[in-house]
Amino acid sequence: MKIKVEKDKIIQAVKKTEGIELVLNDAADAKEALDFILRRTELFEGDHYQKLKDLTVTSVQEYKTSAVDYTVQFVLEFIFEDDATLDQKAGFIKDMQRFFNKF
């Protein structure tokens, strides 16, 4: 399962939760920032967080109107344990989206 998150939302989330203002240059930086966020298990409800096995991050540039007007977003792919139910996966994704929508 995958979602897209804007670069600025990840930066703001780390700043609020960790007090660190990061610069995200690439997907590796975003992965590290997301590791900071995911360490804070109290941010997420339920036990579906425990079913997350891995997270991969890729960078995407979305062009609004021209080649110079774009936003950097990261595609987050969540890889869950084999025994994770669809409801657990959906619950985790919803919690992540709710968390990032605060910023």
Secondary structure as GFF3:
##gff-version 3
##sequence-region A 1 103
A	DSSP	beta_strand	2	6	.	.	.	ID=ss1
A	DSSP	alpha_helix	7	18	.	.	.	ID=ss2
A	DSSP	alpha_helix	27	39	.	.	.	ID=ss3
A	DSSP	three_ten_helix	41	43	.	.	.	ID=ss4
A	DSSP	three_ten_helix	48	51	.	.	.	ID=ss5
A	DSSP	beta_strand	52	66	.	.	.	ID=ss6
A	DSSP	beta_strand	69	80	.	.	.	ID=ss7
A	DSSP	alpha_helix	86	101	.	.	.	ID=ss8
###
